[in-house]
Amino acid sequence: TKDEEILLFRPDQNMKRFNKSNLRLVMPQFDEEFALHALKKLIEIDRDWVPNHPGTSLYIRPFMIATEAHLGVDPAKNYKFMIILSPVGSYYKEGINPVKIAVENKYVRAVSGGTGDAKTAGNYAASLLASEIAGENGYSQVLWLDGRERQYIEEVGSMNIFFKINGEVVTPELNGSILDGITRKSIIELLKHWNIPVTERRISIHEIQEAYNEGILEEVFGTGTAAVISPVGELFYNNEKLTINNGETGALSKKLYDTITGIQNGTKEDVFGWTVKL
């Protein structure tokens, strides 16, 4: 903050999701309260690494790996739980400016019943080839469709996704293959607080095309820990370019970004109790 205080954003929710992921991956549960205590001690030691320029933060990555000296297709018996830190700027080079995203209809990242709703490196591995191809064609990320029918929208490689259609904000419902994002959760709570209609449901790419053609697709934005809010200026699907809001950042996207980052850096009141002071 401007007073050089350090605020953590919803670390308890991140630790809960970590343990939920561990259950799916047959990895051990850990003491969330102690992990938060240890995290605070670590940041106190490394507090000089916390940047204070606008748009920057200290990115925290807790993770767990197997350390057992054995190869086999079985859960390990020994693990190491670690936390690493890194000062970061904007996740996308575009910053808060809109990004271009390609809708993927060939490759699949996850399916319901798999590990798509767990925070695990394997999900990223499954996404890399399509992301490389999208990048070669000038797109920052891939928007994934469901693995069965290849028509229902799931999430972007590193973000959950939201659509503002005729005044209503819609985001794909959690279905077992979508990550339960902490920023996603925060955005939904914030929109409800503002009395802006927000719905979690299945939404197809064809519905998005129809809304675009009818002129009622008003904004599209992604949400994630690193990007916070990332407006989407263009979607590319089946050789068709859908330009969103003239390729400009929408008013709601900007308001959400300013509010969340304001709460995170202490310039806006945290009425939700989301931040934890070090």
LINUR-V919558 format. One record per residue. RES is the residue in three letters. SS is DSSP state (helix for helix, strand for strand, loop for the rest). PSI is psi as a letter, one per 30 degrees, with the letter a starting at -180 (999 if undefined). Layout:
res->RES ss->SS psi->PSI
res->RES ss->SS psi->PSI
//
This chain:
res->THR ss->loop psi->l
res->LYS ss->loop psi->f
res->ASP ss->loop psi->g
res->GLU ss->loop psi->g
res->GLU ss->loop psi->l
res->ILE ss->loop psi->k
res->LEU ss->strand psi->k
res->LEU ss->strand psi->k
res->PHE ss->strand psi->j
res->ARG ss->loop psi->h
res->PRO ss->helix psi->f
res->ASP ss->helix psi->e
res->GLN ss->helix psi->e
res->ASN ss->helix psi->e
res->MET ss->helix psi->e
res->LYS ss->helix psi->e
res->ARG ss->helix psi->e
res->PHE ss->helix psi->e
res->ASN ss->helix psi->e
res->LYS ss->helix psi->e
res->SER ss->helix psi->e
res->ASN ss->helix psi->e
res->LEU ss->helix psi->e
res->ARG ss->helix psi->e
res->LEU ss->loop psi->g
res->VAL ss->loop psi->h
res->MET ss->loop psi->l
res->PRO ss->loop psi->k
res->GLN ss->loop psi->l
res->PHE ss->loop psi->l
res->ASP ss->loop psi->j
res->GLU ss->helix psi->e
res->GLU ss->helix psi->e
res->PHE ss->helix psi->e
res->ALA ss->helix psi->e
res->LEU ss->helix psi->e
res->HIS ss->helix psi->e
res->ALA ss->helix psi->e
res->LEU ss->helix psi->e
res->LYS ss->helix psi->e
res->LYS ss->helix psi->e
res->LEU ss->helix psi->e
res->ILE ss->helix psi->e
res->GLU ss->helix psi->e
res->ILE ss->helix psi->e
res->ASP ss->loop psi->g
res->ARG ss->helix psi->f
res->ASP ss->helix psi->f
res->TRP ss->helix psi->f
res->VAL ss->loop psi->j
res->PRO ss->loop psi->l
res->ASN ss->loop psi->g
res->HIS ss->loop psi->l
res->PRO ss->loop psi->k
res->GLY ss->loop psi->g
res->THR ss->loop psi->l
res->SER ss->strand psi->l
res->LEU ss->strand psi->j
res->TYR ss->strand psi->k
res->ILE ss->strand psi->k
res->ARG ss->strand psi->j
res->PRO ss->strand psi->k
res->PHE ss->strand psi->l
res->MET ss->strand psi->k
res->ILE ss->strand psi->l
res->ALA ss->strand psi->k
res->THR ss->loop psi->g
res->GLU ss->loop psi->k
res->ALA ss->loop psi->i
res->HIS ss->loop psi->k
res->LEU ss->loop psi->k
res->GLY ss->loop psi->l
res->VAL ss->loop psi->i
res->ASP ss->loop psi->l
res->PRO ss->loop psi->k
res->ALA ss->loop psi->l
res->LYS ss->loop psi->f
res->ASN ss->loop psi->k
res->TYR ss->strand psi->l
res->LYS ss->strand psi->k
res->PHE ss->strand psi->k
res->MET ss->strand psi->l
res->ILE ss->strand psi->k
res->ILE ss->strand psi->l
res->LEU ss->strand psi->k
res->SER ss->strand psi->k
res->PRO ss->strand psi->k
res->VAL ss->strand psi->l
res->GLY ss->loop psi->b
res->SER ss->loop psi->k
res->TYR ss->loop psi->e
res->TYR ss->loop psi->k
res->LYS ss->loop psi->f
res->GLU ss->loop psi->f
res->GLY ss->loop psi->b
res->ILE ss->loop psi->f
res->ASN ss->loop psi->k
res->PRO ss->loop psi->k
res->VAL ss->strand psi->l
res->LYS ss->strand psi->k
res->ILE ss->strand psi->k
res->ALA ss->strand psi->k
res->VAL ss->strand psi->k
res->GLU ss->strand psi->k
res->ASN ss->loop psi->g
res->LYS ss->loop psi->e
res->TYR ss->loop psi->l
res->VAL ss->loop psi->k
res->ARG ss->loop psi->e
res->ALA ss->loop psi->l
res->VAL ss->loop psi->l
res->SER ss->loop psi->k
res->GLY ss->loop psi->f
res->GLY ss->loop psi->b
res->THR ss->loop psi->g
res->GLY ss->loop psi->f
res->ASP ss->loop psi->g
res->ALA ss->loop psi->k
res->LYS ss->loop psi->j
res->THR ss->loop psi->k
res->ALA ss->helix psi->f
res->GLY ss->helix psi->e
res->ASN ss->helix psi->e
res->TYR ss->helix psi->e
res->ALA ss->helix psi->e
res->ALA ss->helix psi->f
res->SER ss->helix psi->f
res->LEU ss->helix psi->e
res->LEU ss->helix psi->e
res->ALA ss->helix psi->e
res->SER ss->helix psi->e
res->GLU ss->helix psi->e
res->ILE ss->helix psi->e
res->ALA ss->helix psi->e
res->GLY ss->helix psi->e
res->GLU ss->helix psi->f
res->ASN ss->loop psi->g
res->GLY ss->loop psi->g
res->TYR ss->loop psi->k
res->SER ss->loop psi->e
res->GLN ss->strand psi->l
res->VAL ss->strand psi->k
res->LEU ss->strand psi->j
res->TRP ss->strand psi->k
res->LEU ss->strand psi->l
res->ASP ss->loop psi->l
res->GLY ss->loop psi->f
res->ARG ss->loop psi->e
res->GLU ss->loop psi->f
res->ARG ss->loop psi->h
res->GLN ss->loop psi->f
res->TYR ss->strand psi->k
res->ILE ss->strand psi->k
res->GLU ss->strand psi->d
res->GLU ss->strand psi->l
res->VAL ss->strand psi->l
res->GLY ss->loop psi->e
res->SER ss->loop psi->g
res->MET ss->strand psi->l
res->ASN ss->strand psi->l
res->ILE ss->strand psi->k
res->PHE ss->strand psi->k
res->PHE ss->strand psi->k
res->LYS ss->strand psi->j
res->ILE ss->strand psi->j
res->ASN ss->loop psi->h
res->GLY ss->loop psi->f
res->GLU ss->strand psi->k
res->VAL ss->strand psi->k
res->VAL ss->strand psi->k
res->THR ss->strand psi->k
res->PRO ss->strand psi->k
res->GLU ss->loop psi->l
res->LEU ss->loop psi->k
res->ASN ss->loop psi->g
res->GLY ss->loop psi->f
res->SER ss->loop psi->g
res->ILE ss->loop psi->k
res->LEU ss->loop psi->k
res->ASP ss->loop psi->i
res->GLY ss->loop psi->k
res->ILE ss->helix psi->e
res->THR ss->helix psi->e
res->ARG ss->helix psi->e
res->LYS ss->helix psi->e
res->SER ss->helix psi->e
res->ILE ss->helix psi->e
res->ILE ss->helix psi->e
res->GLU ss->helix psi->e
res->LEU ss->helix psi->e
res->LEU ss->helix psi->e
res->LYS ss->helix psi->e
res->HIS ss->helix psi->e
res->TRP ss->loop psi->g
res->ASN ss->loop psi->h
res->ILE ss->loop psi->k
res->PRO ss->loop psi->k
res->VAL ss->strand psi->k
res->THR ss->strand psi->k
res->GLU ss->strand psi->j
res->ARG ss->strand psi->l
res->ARG ss->loop psi->k
res->ILE ss->loop psi->k
res->SER ss->strand psi->l
res->ILE ss->helix psi->f
res->HIS ss->helix psi->e
res->GLU ss->helix psi->e
res->ILE ss->helix psi->e
res->GLN ss->helix psi->e
res->GLU ss->helix psi->e
res->ALA ss->helix psi->e
res->TYR ss->helix psi->e
res->ASN ss->helix psi->f
res->GLU ss->loop psi->f
res->GLY ss->loop psi->g
res->ILE ss->loop psi->g
res->LEU ss->strand psi->j
res->GLU ss->strand psi->e
res->GLU ss->strand psi->l
res->VAL ss->strand psi->k
res->PHE ss->strand psi->l
res->GLY ss->strand psi->l
res->THR ss->strand psi->k
res->GLY ss->strand psi->l
res->THR ss->loop psi->e
res->ALA ss->loop psi->e
res->ALA ss->loop psi->f
res->VAL ss->strand psi->d
res->ILE ss->strand psi->k
res->SER ss->strand psi->j
res->PRO ss->strand psi->k
res->VAL ss->strand psi->k
res->GLY ss->strand psi->f
res->GLU ss->strand psi->k
res->LEU ss->strand psi->k
res->PHE ss->strand psi->j
res->TYR ss->strand psi->k
res->ASN ss->loop psi->h
res->ASN ss->loop psi->g
res->GLU ss->strand psi->k
res->LYS ss->strand psi->k
res->LEU ss->strand psi->j
res->THR ss->strand psi->j
res->ILE ss->loop psi->k
res->ASN ss->helix psi->h
res->ASN ss->helix psi->g
res->GLY ss->helix psi->g
res->GLU ss->loop psi->l
res->THR ss->loop psi->k
res->GLY ss->loop psi->l
res->ALA ss->helix psi->e
res->LEU ss->helix psi->e
res->SER ss->helix psi->e
res->LYS ss->helix psi->e
res->LYS ss->helix psi->e
res->LEU ss->helix psi->e
res->TYR ss->helix psi->e
res->ASP ss->helix psi->e
res->THR ss->helix psi->e
res->ILE ss->helix psi->e
res->THR ss->helix psi->e
res->GLY ss->helix psi->e
res->ILE ss->helix psi->e
res->GLN ss->helix psi->e
res->ASN ss->helix psi->g
res->GLY ss->loop psi->g
res->THR ss->loop psi->f
res->LYS ss->loop psi->k
res->GLU ss->loop psi->k
res->ASP ss->loop psi->i
res->VAL ss->loop psi->f
res->PHE ss->loop psi->f
res->GLY ss->loop psi->h
res->TRP ss->loop psi->e
res->THR ss->strand psi->k
res->VAL ss->strand psi->j
res->LYS ss->strand psi->k
res->LEU ss->loop psi->999
//
